[in-house]
Amino acid sequence: MTAPARVARIRLHPATLATAPDAAARAQWEHAAEDALVEDDIAPAPEGGADGPFVVELRFEGNVAAVALLDAADEERRAATYRWDLRPLRDLLDEYRSLGRRLASLRGAGPPTQWESVDIAKRAVHDEAAGLIVEALAPLGLGLESARRFFTLLSLVRMVQDASGHFSD
């Protein structure tokens, strides 16, 4: 049996990075993209038998994410492209942001049991979203931890791309 294809790194498409409001946000997004790579938690299986190593490139635009699997030796060569409909995550993104704001307002101000319960709820939303991402990007062979990090990255980008926090229908 052959070993699963390796992912060398994850990056954001330049068009997505261009939506960052400033250099600090761009650096935060780039760091989150790099951090999304969890060793042995992504095992892409593109059609055509390409075996990697690969670079995963994410482009968030409107209600869709384009996920390109690029040859790590020649990043101009695509091994595969997947489209990911972001609308199923709309409510989870809203809830995640709301819980994050609630958690920030409670830190140091409320009883520990209160902020712990909000933190648990936030983690549950994160896990639910990650499960949807694993299903949506099945050809990438994402594990739950990588999918959680993809959701974190999506949350950071969407807060800026759509200040209202809502996807269009």
PAZATI-188869 format. One record per residue: residue in one letter; x, y, z of N, C-alpha, C, O in turn; residue number from 1. Coordinates in steps of 0.02 Angstrom, whole numbers. Each point is the difference from the previous one (the first is absolute). Layout:
[atom 'a' [X Y Z] [X Y Z] [X Y Z] [X Y Z] NUM];
...
***
This chain:
[atom 'm' [42 -58 0] [-42 58 0] [45 62 0] [49 4 37] 1];
[atom 't' [-66 45 -79] [40 61 -3] [-20 48 56] [-57 -1 23] 2];
[atom 'a' [104 41 -3] [-13 50 53] [-44 55 -28] [3 15 -60] 3];
[atom 'p' [-45 15 103] [-42 54 -24] [43 59 -23] [56 10 24] 4];
[atom 'a' [-83 28 -71] [35 59 -25] [11 50 57] [-41 7 45] 5];
[atom 'r' [97 26 -48] [19 47 52] [-17 71 -21] [5 18 -58] 6];
[atom 'v' [-27 21 106] [-12 71 -11] [58 38 32] [13 -6 60] 7];
[atom 'a' [23 45 -101] [58 36 24] [-20 64 37] [33 20 48] 8];
[atom 'r' [-86 13 -72] [-23 61 34] [-69 19 -24] [-26 -26 -50] 9];
[atom 'i' [-4 72 87] [-65 28 -17] [9 75 -6] [34 31 41] 10];
[atom 'r' [-64 -3 -92] [5 73 -9] [-66 28 -24] [-44 -36 -24] 11];
[atom 'l' [38 101 31] [-58 36 -26] [16 27 -70] [56 21 -13] 12];
[atom 'h' [-105 -23 -30] [7 28 -67] [12 75 5] [-28 32 44] 13];
[atom 'p' [69 -2 -88] [13 72 3] [-63 43 -2] [-2 53 31] 14];
[atom 'a' [-50 -75 -66] [-62 39 -3] [-34 2 69] [-31 51 17] 15];
[atom 't' [35 -103 21] [-27 0 68] [42 44 45] [-26 40 39] 16];
[atom 'l' [92 -47 -44] [45 42 41] [-11 74 -15] [8 42 45] 17];
[atom 'a' [-25 -25 -107] [-10 70 -19] [-60 31 36] [-5 61 3] 18];
[atom 't' [-40 -102 24] [-58 27 35] [15 18 73] [-41 30 34] 19];
[atom 'a' [101 -48 -12] [19 17 70] [4 76 6] [26 34 -45] 20];
[atom 'p' [-50 -6 100] [-2 73 7] [68 32 9] [9 60 -13] 21];
[atom 'd' [39 -99 37] [66 29 13] [52 -57 5] [-17 -59 -4] 22];
[atom 'a' [79 79 12] [55 -49 2] [-6 -46 61] [18 -59 -4] 23];
[atom 'a' [-43 85 60] [-6 -41 60] [-51 -56 -11] [12 -57 19] 24];
[atom 'a' [-70 73 -49] [-51 -51 -14] [27 -50 -50] [-10 -60 8] 25];
[atom 'r' [44 84 -59] [29 -45 -51] [49 -49 33] [-1 -60 -15] 26];
[atom 'a' [43 85 59] [48 -43 36] [-37 -50 44] [20 -59 4] 27];
[atom 'q' [-74 81 29] [-39 -45 42] [-31 -56 -42] [1 -58 20] 28];
[atom 'w' [-29 76 -78] [-30 -50 -44] [53 -49 -26] [-12 -60 -2] 29];
[atom 'e' [70 86 -18] [53 -44 -25] [23 -48 54] [11 -59 -14] 30];
[atom 'h' [-5 84 75] [20 -44 56] [-54 -53 12] [16 -59 10] 31];
[atom 'a' [-79 78 -12] [-55 -48 11] [0 -53 -55] [-14 -58 13] 32];
[atom 'a' [30 78 -75] [3 -48 -55] [57 -49 11] [-8 -61 -10] 33];
[atom 'e' [65 87 29] [58 -44 14] [-16 -47 58] [20 -59 -1] 34];
[atom 'd' [-55 85 51] [-17 -39 60] [-52 -53 -15] [-9 -48 39] 35];
[atom 'a' [-27 55 -95] [-53 -48 -17] [28 -68 -20] [-36 -50 -1] 36];
[atom 'l' [100 48 -14] [31 -63 -19] [19 -40 63] [45 18 37] 37];
[atom 'v' [-81 -71 -26] [13 -45 56] [32 -62 -29] [-29 -33 -44] 38];
[atom 'e' [88 17 67] [37 -58 -26] [-43 -63 0] [-32 -17 49] 39];
[atom 'd' [31 -17 -106] [-36 -63 -8] [-75 6 10] [-33 -49 17] 40];
[atom 'd' [5 110 -28] [-72 9 9] [-34 19 -66] [-60 13 -2] 41];
[atom 'i' [99 -10 -52] [-27 13 -67] [31 -51 -46] [61 -6 -4] 42];
[atom 'a' [-103 -31 -32] [24 -52 -45] [-38 5 -66] [-46 -39 -13] 43];
[atom 'p' [65 87 -30] [-37 9 -63] [7 -59 -47] [52 -34 -1] 44];
[atom 'a' [-104 21 -36] [0 -54 -49] [-30 28 -65] [-56 -17 -18] 45];
[atom 'p' [95 59 -18] [-28 29 -62] [-7 -51 -55] [37 -49 -4] 46];
[atom 'e' [-87 61 -39] [-8 -43 -58] [61 9 -45] [29 54 -1] 47];
[atom 'g' [-11 -105 -34] [58 5 -44] [64 -26 30] [51 -4 -34] 48];
[atom 'g' [-53 -14 98] [56 -34 30] [59 44 22] [52 -28 19] 49];
[atom 'a' [-58 94 -20] [55 41 25] [12 -18 73] [-46 -11 38] 50];
[atom 'd' [110 8 -20] [15 -24 67] [34 50 46] [20 -17 56] 51];
[atom 'g' [-12 79 -79] [26 52 44] [76 -2 6] [33 -39 -34] 52];
[atom 'p' [-7 79 76] [-34 41 50] [-39 58 -33] [13 20 -56] 53];
[atom 'f' [-63 5 94] [-45 51 -25] [1 63 44] [22 -1 57] 54];
[atom 'v' [-45 54 -87] [-17 61 36] [-76 7 -7] [-27 -5 -55] 55];
[atom 'v' [-6 17 111] [-72 12 -1] [-10 76 0] [25 35 45] 56];
[atom 'e' [-60 -10 -95] [-13 72 -6] [-74 12 8] [-42 -29 -35] 57];
[atom 'l' [25 74 82] [-70 16 15] [-16 69 -26] [37 48 10] 58];
[atom 'r' [-94 -43 -45] [-25 65 -24] [-72 6 22] [-44 -37 -22] 59];
[atom 'f' [31 86 67] [-67 12 24] [-29 59 -38] [28 55 -1] 60];
[atom 'e' [-85 -67 -31] [-31 52 -41] [-75 -11 -1] [-25 -50 -25] 61];
[atom 'g' [-12 98 54] [-72 -6 3] [-20 -61 41] [24 -10 55] 62];
[atom 'n' [-68 -30 -84] [-25 -60 35] [40 -63 -16] [-21 -55 19] 63];
[atom 'v' [77 63 -53] [38 -58 -22] [73 7 19] [28 54 1] 64];
[atom 'a' [1 -110 15] [72 -4 7] [25 -46 -55] [-28 -53 -13] 65];
[atom 'a' [81 75 -20] [34 -43 -48] [62 -27 36] [39 39 27] 66];
[atom 'v' [-32 -104 -28] [56 -32 33] [41 -34 -55] [-22 -49 -31] 67];
[atom 'a' [81 76 19] [43 -28 -52] [55 -43 31] [29 18 51] 68];
[atom 'l' [-17 -73 -82] [54 -44 19] [55 10 -52] [-7 -20 -58] 69];
[atom 'l' [62 52 79] [54 18 -46] [60 -45 11] [12 -24 55] 70];
[atom 'd' [25 14 -108] [63 -38 4] [50 43 39] [13 57 -20] 71];
[atom 'a' [14 -82 74] [46 38 42] [63 20 -37] [30 51 16] 72];
[atom 'a' [-8 -90 -65] [60 15 -38] [-13 54 -53] [46 36 -20] 73];
[atom 'd' [-108 -32 -4] [-19 49 -51] [-70 24 16] [-49 -28 -24] 74];
[atom 'e' [44 80 65] [-64 22 26] [-47 29 -54] [-57 18 16] 75];
[atom 'e' [80 -14 -77] [-43 21 -55] [-40 -60 -27] [-48 9 -37] 76];
[atom 'r' [69 -69 55] [-32 -60 -25] [-51 -26 51] [17 -17 57] 77];
[atom 'r' [-80 15 -78] [-54 -24 44] [-10 -75 -8] [-4 -26 -56] 78];
[atom 'a' [0 -7 112] [-17 -72 -1] [-75 -9 3] [-28 -48 -26] 79];
[atom 'a' [-6 96 60] [-73 -4 7] [-26 66 28] [37 38 31] 80];
[atom 't' [-100 -25 -44] [-34 57 30] [-68 -24 26] [-36 -36 -35] 81];
[atom 'y' [19 57 94] [-64 -18 31] [-37 64 17] [30 49 20] 82];
[atom 'r' [-95 -51 -27] [-42 57 19] [-37 -19 64] [-23 -57 7] 83];
[atom 'w' [19 104 37] [-28 -11 66] [-53 54 12] [17 59 5] 84];
[atom 'd' [-79 -79 0] [-55 46 12] [1 19 74] [-6 -42 44] 85];
[atom 'l' [14 107 -31] [7 24 69] [-67 12 35] [-1 8 61] 86];
[atom 'r' [-53 -6 -98] [-65 17 30] [-21 -46 58] [-31 24 47] 87];
[atom 'p' [45 -90 -49] [-19 -42 57] [35 21 65] [-22 -20 54] 88];
[atom 'l' [74 60 -59] [36 22 60] [-24 67 26] [23 23 53] 89];
[atom 'r' [-68 9 -88] [-22 68 17] [-22 5 73] [27 42 37] 90];
[atom 'd' [-73 -83 -16] [-26 4 69] [54 -17 51] [4 30 54] 91];
[atom 'l' [38 -78 -71] [54 -19 46] [51 56 8] [25 13 55] 92];
[atom 'l' [-9 21 -110] [45 58 4] [-29 55 44] [35 29 42] 93];
[atom 'd' [-99 -15 -51] [-34 51 41] [2 -19 74] [17 41 43] 94];
[atom 'e' [-34 -104 -30] [-1 -23 70] [71 0 30] [9 19 58] 95];
[atom 'y' [40 -40 -97] [69 -1 23] [24 70 18] [31 10 53] 96];
[atom 'r' [-45 38 -96] [19 70 14] [-35 26 62] [30 34 41] 97];
[atom 's' [-94 -49 -35] [-39 23 57] [28 -29 65] [8 36 50] 98];
[atom 'l' [7 -100 -51] [28 -32 60] [69 28 15] [18 8 59] 99];
[atom 'g' [21 7 -110] [66 30 10] [-5 68 33] [38 16 46] 100];
[atom 'r' [-86 25 -69] [-11 66 31] [-24 -8 72] [22 36 45] 101];
[atom 'r' [-66 -84 -33] [-26 -13 67] [56 -22 47] [5 23 57] 102];
[atom 'l' [38 -67 -82] [56 -25 39] [47 58 18] [24 4 56] 103];
[atom 'a' [-9 38 -104] [44 57 12] [-29 47 52] [37 28 41] 104];
[atom 's' [-103 -19 -42] [-31 45 49] [-2 -29 70] [-3 36 49] 105];
[atom 'l' [6 -102 -44] [-3 -34 65] [68 -8 34] [4 -5 61] 106];
[atom 'r' [49 3 -100] [66 -13 28] [15 49 57] [1 61 -10] 107];
[atom 'g' [10 -88 68] [17 40 58] [-59 35 32] [6 28 54] 108];
[atom 'a' [-65 -30 -86] [-57 36 27] [-54 -46 29] [-35 19 46] 109];
[atom 'g' [30 -78 -72] [-53 -45 23] [29 -59 37] [61 -8 3] 110];
[atom 'p' [-104 -32 27] [25 -59 35] [31 -49 -51] [-24 -6 -56] 111];
[atom 'p' [76 -29 76] [33 -47 -45] [-47 -50 -32] [9 -19 -58] 112];
[atom 't' [-59 -4 94] [-47 -48 -28] [-38 29 -59] [-16 -36 -48] 113];
[atom 'q' [3 101 50] [-36 32 -55] [43 3 -63] [-22 -18 -54] 114];
[atom 'w' [84 42 61] [42 4 -60] [21 -69 -24] [11 -10 -60] 115];
[atom 'e' [-5 -39 105] [16 -68 -20] [-56 -29 -43] [12 -35 -49] 116];
[atom 's' [-75 49 68] [-56 -27 -39] [-3 32 -69] [-17 -33 -48] 117];
[atom 'v' [32 98 44] [2 33 -66] [57 -28 -42] [-8 -10 -60] 118];
[atom 'd' [65 -2 92] [57 -28 -36] [-17 -71 -26] [19 -16 -56] 119];
[atom 'i' [-53 -23 95] [-20 -68 -22] [-48 5 -59] [6 -38 -48] 120];
[atom 'a' [-53 85 51] [-47 10 -56] [38 21 -63] [-16 -23 -55] 121];
[atom 'k' [64 67 63] [40 24 -57] [38 -59 -31] [3 -6 -62] 122];
[atom 'r' [26 -36 103] [36 -59 -26] [-47 -48 -36] [18 -31 -50] 123];
[atom 'a' [-79 24 76] [-49 -44 -32] [-19 26 -70] [-6 -39 -47] 124];
[atom 'v' [-2 104 41] [-15 30 -66] [59 -11 -47] [-9 -17 -58] 125];
[atom 'h' [69 27 84] [61 -10 -39] [3 -72 -26] [15 -11 -59] 126];
[atom 'd' [-30 -37 102] [2 -70 -20] [-55 -17 -51] [13 -38 -47] 127];
[atom 'e' [-73 67 55] [-54 -12 -47] [20 27 -69] [-11 -33 -51] 128];
[atom 'a' [38 93 50] [22 30 -64] [55 -43 -32] [0 -10 -60] 129];
[atom 'a' [47 -13 101] [54 -42 -26] [-27 -64 -32] [25 -22 -51] 130];
[atom 'g' [-77 -7 81] [-30 -59 -29] [-29 14 -69] [6 -41 -46] 131];
[atom 'l' [-38 99 38] [-27 19 -66] [56 10 -51] [-7 -18 -58] 132];
[atom 'i' [62 47 81] [57 12 -44] [32 -66 -21] [19 -8 -59] 133];
[atom 'v' [-12 -39 104] [27 -66 -17] [-42 -32 -55] [28 -27 -48] 134];
[atom 'e' [-94 31 54] [-45 -28 -51] [7 37 -66] [4 -31 -53] 135];
[atom 'a' [-4 98 56] [2 40 -61] [65 -8 -39] [0 4 -61] 136];
[atom 'l' [54 -15 96] [65 -6 -31] [28 -71 6] [60 -10 10] 137];
[atom 'a' [-104 -39 -16] [20 -70 7] [60 -20 -43] [43 -37 24] 138];
[atom 'p' [-37 62 -87] [58 -21 -40] [67 23 30] [53 -27 -18] 139];
[atom 'l' [-54 77 62] [63 21 32] [20 -46 57] [56 3 24] 140];
[atom 'g' [-102 -45 -2] [16 -45 55] [16 38 64] [47 -18 36] 141];
[atom 'l' [-85 71 -22] [12 40 60] [-19 -37 63] [-50 -35 2] 142];
[atom 'g' [91 42 48] [-17 -23 66] [-37 55 37] [-3 57 -23] 143];
[atom 'l' [-25 -73 80] [-40 48 38] [42 60 22] [-25 57 -1] 144];
[atom 'e' [86 -67 22] [41 56 24] [16 49 -56] [-3 60 10] 145];
[atom 's' [20 -86 -69] [12 45 -57] [-63 37 -19] [2 60 -15] 146];
[atom 'a' [-58 -95 15] [-64 32 -17] [-18 55 51] [-26 52 -18] 147];
[atom 'r' [41 -64 82] [-11 52 50] [41 62 -16] [-24 56 7] 148];
[atom 'r' [85 -67 -28] [44 56 -16] [-22 35 -64] [8 61 -6] 149];
[atom 'f' [-35 -98 -42] [-28 31 -60] [-58 46 21] [-7 55 -26] 150];
[atom 'f' [-34 -78 73] [-57 40 23] [25 64 35] [-28 53 -10] 151];
[atom 't' [80 -59 50] [29 59 33] [23 50 -53] [-13 60 6] 152];
[atom 'l' [47 -84 -56] [24 43 -54] [-59 32 -36] [1 60 -13] 153];
[atom 'l' [-51 -99 -4] [-59 27 -33] [-33 54 44] [-21 51 -26] 154];
[atom 's' [17 -62 91] [-29 49 46] [38 66 -3] [-31 53 -3] 155];
[atom 'l' [97 -56 4] [41 61 -3] [-12 38 -65] [-9 61 1] 156];
[atom 'v' [8 -97 -56] [-7 33 -65] [-70 28 -8] [-9 56 -24] 157];
[atom 'r' [-42 -95 43] [-69 22 -11] [-19 60 43] [-43 40 -19] 158];
[atom 'm' [74 -32 77] [-15 59 42] [17 64 -38] [-34 50 9] 159];
[atom 'v' [84 -52 -51] [21 59 -38] [-37 4 -66] [-24 53 -19] 160];
[atom 'q' [19 -109 -16] [-31 0 -66] [-73 21 1] [-25 31 -46] 161];
[atom 'd' [-9 -48 100] [-71 16 5] [-13 27 70] [-14 -38 46] 162];
[atom 'a' [20 104 -38] [-4 31 66] [-67 -15 33] [-4 3 62] 163];
[atom 's' [-48 -17 -100] [-64 -15 31] [0 -69 32] [-43 -16 42] 164];
[atom 'g' [91 -26 -62] [4 -67 28] [-48 -49 -31] [-7 -56 25] 165];
[atom 'h' [-27 76 -78] [-50 -43 -33] [20 -15 -71] [28 42 -35] 166];
[atom 'f' [-41 -103 14] [9 -19 -69] [-61 23 -39] [-55 6 27] 167];
[atom 's' [64 7 -92] [-59 14 -41] [-31 -67 -17] [33 -52 -1] 168];
[atom 'd' [-97 53 -12] [-35 -63 -18] [-3 -9 -74] [-28 -50 -24] 169];
***
